[in-house]
Structure formats: structure tokens, C-alpha cells
Amino acid sequence: MKIAIITGASSGMGREFLLRIDKEYKLDQIWAIARNQERLDQLSSWTTTPIRTFSLDLTDMASIDVIAQALAEEQPWVQILVNGSGYGKFGAFEEISMADNTGMIDLNCRAYVAMAQTVLPYMNRSGVILNIDSMSSFMPLPHASIYAASKAFVLSWSRSLNVELKARGIRSIAFCPYWVMTAFFDRANDKKNFTKFDKVYTTEFVVEKAMKCMAKGKRDVCVPGLYAKLLHITARIMPKSFVMWVWGKMQKLY
Ligand SMILES: NC(=O)c1ccc[n+]([C@@H]2O[C@H](COP(=O)([O-])OP(=O)(O)OC[C@H]3O[C@@H](n4cnc5c(N)ncnc54)[C@H](OP(=O)(O)O)[C@@H]3O)[C@@H](O)[C@H]2O)c1
């Protein structure tokens, strides 16, 4: 049985990945993971591939055991893993609750790692691990410090993993979009800490670019969109202190 596994499949980019993978790949099942069962249940009305849903909180390591158990029972061939469950909280480090500061690390980092390690034994040549990362992985961001650091972790880990997996013909891609219009902002910017979003992409646009990265055999890093690519280059060549200064001015933080 050939499958794809998508975390964060109930909304935003994860859901868009599910819909595109359904259209572009011949799979026996797609496993969709997130907390909201109702929204997971809706997915099968839009797809032709059968959807198996898992309503799980991935900050709880017992949830990873549920996936491990299902994999052991079904013994599938996992062609794609999309690690997409994630969240951010904007605000000064000390103003964000400890539950959120550590929760971002649990979901954005620990759950990605645990899912990849659980799924890898079921991947063969041409398997892809697509980690939904972020432009913030390339730059420290005051007032989004833990979020950006969690994404920097994903970038570093994903790139190393990609090299380690090359001999097995498996790719690990750090997919690094700039702002994308999703429910992400309802949770991240609930206190309206950030006011300037210079460019906001649609989920359709960025996921289409990611699908092209996957289809073209791209590995390592995928940055969708020209504006995002220019920002990526700027963030790489400019001193990080300057990047943070520009960011602070843009968001009127100081
Ligand atoms: N939007 C942006 O501007 C942007 C830019 C760059 C990167 N990203 C990254 O993109 C990824 C997807 O976010 P999105 O923008 O598509 O936002 P989204 O629509 O809020 O999607 C987040 C997904 O994560 C799931 N999720 C949240 N908490 C969870 C938990 N504890 N356990 C399991 N699943 C959980 C949510 O489903 P449930 O609520 O049903 O659990 C949802 O499916 C995240 O990693 C985010 O950091 C976003």
C-alpha cells in the first residue's frame, strides 16, 4: 500500500498539500493528521484518494505512538511525509506564556523530528520528507524569537538529514515560504503585535511551487516566489544585526 502522510492537514498549507498530492500522485491512501476531527472529516469530500484521519495533538508524544502503531499494522510504503503541524506566537519573549514558548518547540521541532524518525523505516527510494519551514529560519526575529529559532532548527536539521538520506534516494526538503494567508495569524498575531505584512502569498501559490520542487527532484531548500527569494538572498548576505534592525523598524517595535 502506497501512502502519503500529512500533519497539519486540517487547514492552511497542510490541507492544500493534501489536495494537490491527491491530484498529482497515485496513492492508495493519504493519512491526515491534526487535532480538529470535524475539519479532517471534510477532506474526503474533496479527494479521490481515500483519506485516513488521525485526530491527534502532536505535542503529546503518545500521539506519535499511535502513528507508529498504525504503520506497524499496515506496513505501507510512505512516498511522502509532509511535516506541517505548527504554530507561532508573536510578542516579546517574556510576554509570551511559558506554555507557548515551549509549545512552539514541541510542535515545530520535536513533533517534526519524531514524525520523520517514525516514518523513515517505511520510506524507499524516491521518498520525500517535506518540512514546512519558514523564511524566518534564515533570520533571528525579535518579538518572534522562539518561532524563528524553531524554524532555524528545522532548516539546519532538514538540510543535514537530506545529506544523510541521499544514499537511500530519499530527499528532505526545507520548504521556506514567506507570509501565507492562513489561520496561522489568528493564533500568532492575536494581540496584533505585528502590523506590517509587506507581501502575503496564497496557499495555492506557495504549495504549487513546493509541488514543483518535489517533482523536479529538488532537495535541500525550496523558497517559493520571487519576492521571497530576494528576501532570502538579502537575509543571507546582510549582517543579522541589520536584518533585525530593519525588521524592528518595519514592525515599529522600537
Ligand atoms: N502562514 C504563514 O505565514 C506561514 C509562513 C511560513 C511558515 N508557516 C508554517 O506553516 C505551517 C502550517 O501553518 P499554516 O500557515 O498552514 O497555518 P494553519 O492553517 O494554522 O495550520 C496549522 C496546522 O497545524 C495543526 N496543528 C496546530 N496545533 C497542532 C497540534 N498541537 N497537534 C497537531 N496539529 C496541530 C492545525 O490543525 P488543528 O488546529 O486541527 O490541530 C493546522 O492543521 C506551520 O509550521 C507554520 O509555522 C506559516
The ligand as a MOL file (V3000), in Angstrom:
LIG
                    3D

  0  0  0     0  0            999 V3000
M  V30 BEGIN CTAB
M  V30 COUNTS 48 52 0 0 0
M  V30 BEGIN ATOM
M  V30 1 N 1.1040 31.2980 7.3930 0
M  V30 2 C 2.3340 31.7590 7.2970 0
M  V30 3 O 2.5730 32.9620 7.0510 0
M  V30 4 C 3.4870 30.7940 7.4210 0
M  V30 5 C 4.6890 31.1750 6.8360 0
M  V30 6 C 5.7670 30.3070 6.9210 0
M  V30 7 C 5.6250 29.0870 7.5580 0
M  V30 8 N 4.4320 28.7400 8.1330 0 CHG=1
M  V30 9 C 4.3430 27.4190 8.7610 0
M  V30 10 O 3.4650 26.6280 8.0090 0
M  V30 11 C 2.9730 25.5380 8.8010 0
M  V30 12 C 1.4770 25.4120 8.5610 0
M  V30 13 O 0.8370 26.5770 9.0390 0
M  V30 14 P -0.3020 27.3260 8.2330 0
M  V30 15 O 0.2150 28.6610 7.8880 0
M  V30 16 O -0.8540 26.4700 7.1700 0 CHG=-1
M  V30 17 O -1.3430 27.5800 9.4090 0
M  V30 18 P -2.6640 26.8170 9.9090 0
M  V30 19 O -3.7210 26.9340 8.8870 0
M  V30 20 O -2.9160 27.3790 11.2640 0
M  V30 21 O -2.2190 25.3060 10.0020 0
M  V30 22 C -1.6130 24.7480 11.1330 0
M  V30 23 C -1.9600 23.2860 11.1870 0
M  V30 24 O -1.3230 22.7130 12.3220 0
M  V30 25 C -2.2950 21.9680 13.0520 0
M  V30 26 N -1.9560 21.9400 14.4650 0
M  V30 27 C -1.8520 23.0110 15.2910 0
M  V30 28 N -1.5610 22.6130 16.5320 0
M  V30 29 C -1.4550 21.2480 16.4890 0
M  V30 30 C -1.1760 20.2460 17.4420 0
M  V30 31 N -0.9200 20.5480 18.7290 0
M  V30 32 N -1.1670 18.9400 17.0480 0
M  V30 33 C -1.4180 18.6160 15.7650 0
M  V30 34 N -1.6840 19.5190 14.8040 0
M  V30 35 C -1.7090 20.8180 15.1670 0
M  V30 36 C -3.6050 22.6930 12.7860 0
M  V30 37 O -4.7400 21.8390 12.9360 0
M  V30 38 P -5.6390 21.6690 14.2440 0
M  V30 39 O -5.9020 23.0280 14.7930 0
M  V30 40 O -6.8280 20.9410 13.7260 0
M  V30 41 O -4.8100 20.8250 15.1730 0
M  V30 42 C -3.4450 23.0350 11.3180 0
M  V30 43 O -3.8270 21.9460 10.5230 0
M  V30 44 C 3.3820 25.8590 10.2330 0
M  V30 45 O 4.5110 25.1020 10.5600 0
M  V30 46 C 3.7600 27.3450 10.1590 0
M  V30 47 O 4.6990 27.6620 11.1060 0
M  V30 48 C 3.3550 29.5820 8.0720 0
M  V30 END ATOM
M  V30 BEGIN BOND
M  V30 1 1 1 2
M  V30 2 2 2 3
M  V30 3 1 2 4
M  V30 4 1 4 5
M  V30 5 2 4 48
M  V30 6 2 5 6
M  V30 7 1 6 7
M  V30 8 2 7 8
M  V30 9 1 8 9
M  V30 10 1 8 48
M  V30 11 1 9 10
M  V30 12 1 9 46
M  V30 13 1 10 11
M  V30 14 1 11 12
M  V30 15 1 11 44
M  V30 16 1 12 13
M  V30 17 1 13 14
M  V30 18 2 14 15
M  V30 19 1 14 16
M  V30 20 1 14 17
M  V30 21 1 17 18
M  V30 22 2 18 19
M  V30 23 1 18 20
M  V30 24 1 18 21
M  V30 25 1 21 22
M  V30 26 1 22 23
M  V30 27 1 23 24
M  V30 28 1 23 42
M  V30 29 1 24 25
M  V30 30 1 25 26
M  V30 31 1 25 36
M  V30 32 1 26 27
M  V30 33 1 26 35
M  V30 34 2 27 28
M  V30 35 1 28 29
M  V30 36 1 29 30
M  V30 37 2 29 35
M  V30 38 1 30 31
M  V30 39 2 30 32
M  V30 40 1 32 33
M  V30 41 2 33 34
M  V30 42 1 34 35
M  V30 43 1 36 37
M  V30 44 1 36 42
M  V30 45 1 37 38
M  V30 46 2 38 39
M  V30 47 1 38 40
M  V30 48 1 38 41
M  V30 49 1 42 43
M  V30 50 1 44 45
M  V30 51 1 44 46
M  V30 52 1 46 47
M  V30 END BOND
M  V30 END CTAB
M  END
